[in-house]
Amino acid sequence: MGRRLYVGNIPFQASEDDLKELFSKAGEVASTKLIKDAATGRSRGFGFVEMNSDAEAQKAIEMFNDTSFIDRNIVVNEARPQDKKERTPSRDKGGFRDRGSGERR
């Protein structure tokens, strides 16, 4: 069991301090991170909480998964490692191609 938890369906007005206050009821919180939109700075409605022990993380899942937090039922489960996305080569932007032959016009 990992100590890092995924928290979803977080109300947009919630802060990292709000998350820390809630999850501290299950044990010692090592860190909180709300994910924000890069362009607007607005919360994307999910984040991560890291607990100090596996036992505290499991307790937090049991206590808070599908419970009301600022009028929304949050989802709490163990965070999975982020998938490494393969970067695709950018398209050739040097002109038009004839779809049949692949040659430039």
N, C-alpha and C positions, 0 to 999 in steps of 0.2 A: 504494500500500500504506500502510495506516495504522500508526501506532505503538502503538495501543491493541489489546490482545488479549483475547478472551473465553477464559476457562478454565472448563471444565465438568467435572462428576463429581469434584469436589474432595472428599477425605475430610473428614468433619465435624470431626475433631480437628485438622486443619491450621490453621495461623495465617498471617497476612499475612507474618510473618517467614520462615516455611517457604517460601512462594511466592517471596519475594524471593531467598532463598538458592538455590532451584532455578533461577530464571530468570536470575540473575546469571552462570550458566555460559554463557549465550548472549550476554551483553553487559551494558551498564549499565542497571539498572532505575530508571526515573523514579518510579514509584509502583505500589502494589498495593492492591487493594480487594476484600475478601471481602464478599459480600452476606449480610446476616443478617436473620432473621425479626424484624419489629418487636415482636411480642408476646412472644417467648421469648428473643430475643437469640442464638438458635442459628443456626449457619451454614446457608445454604440449599443449599450444595454447588456454588456457582459464584461466579465473581468476575472481576476484570479486572486485567491487568498492562499497564502502559505502559512501553515500551522507549524509549531515547533516540534511536534511529534506525530508519528503515524496514528497513535491512539486518539490524540486530539482531533486529527483530521477526520478519522472515522466517526467520532462523536459529533463533529460539526455536520457531516453528511446526514447522519441520523436525525439530528436536531432541526436542521434547516431546509433540507430538500422538500420541495413542494409546500413550503409554509409562506405565509404572508409577510412581506417586507415592504413597507411604505405602499400598501394597497396593491401589490402585485405578488403572485406566487413565484418565488425564485426556484431555480433548478440548481442543485449543488451535487457535484460528483467529482471523482478523481480526474485531474487534468491529464490528458494524453499528450505525448510529445508531438510537437508541430511537424507536420509532413513537410519534407523538403520539396518544394516545387521546382520542376525543371524549367529553366529559362528557355524559351523558344527563340530561335534566331529571328531578328526583325525582318519584316518583308522588304524586298527590293523596292525602293521608292524612286528608282531612276527612270521611270517611263512606263509606257503601256506594253503589255505583252499580248501577243495573239494566243488565245487560250489553246489553240490546236497545236502550234508548233513550238511554243516557248520562246520564240524570237521576238526581239523588240521591233517596234514599228517606228 
